[in-house]
């Protein structure tokens, strides 16, 4: 009885999306949703429970994107099971979620993963420390803790240790905000070690 009261109310629905697990995107069907998470099944018989458990042994955190619900972010797999139809069922708990992503994520072409970590960028002959706001398969959004003049269109160098990225990057846009920080949108030009494909999904429009 108490378990029914304490459990977040779940709403049954049928919606579709993708998860990123095992360095690959997998289509899923959402079976129900609550304020704390989702219940989905993987829409492929090629994925078996052994594969899922092997991936969860490496990390229980996955990325997800639900275009119909305008919902994207990170979730933790808290349960994996097999349905009667032999589909893999995953219970996901929200961890880092954008509940109001762009009206049309496809305008951005690819998914942006929220990530707040330090890096370095070369501007006017000097390396400045930055903090990422989000990361995608095509670029970064960062901020500097001071107002610094940066030229749009400039190609420079950067280092981002968390994803093992370094190389050339292009300044796409620059904006100064009220507290003296500088926001910068960046696009990859050339990466020395492209580990990105294994760490950040595209979730691009087909």
Helices and strands as residue ranges (DSSP letters): H 2-6, E 10-21, E 24-34, E 37-42, H 49-58, E 61-66, G 67-69, E 71-82, E 88-98, G 105-108, E 112-114, E 118-123, E 126-136, E 139-144, E 155-160, G 161-163, E 165-176, E 182-191, G 196-198
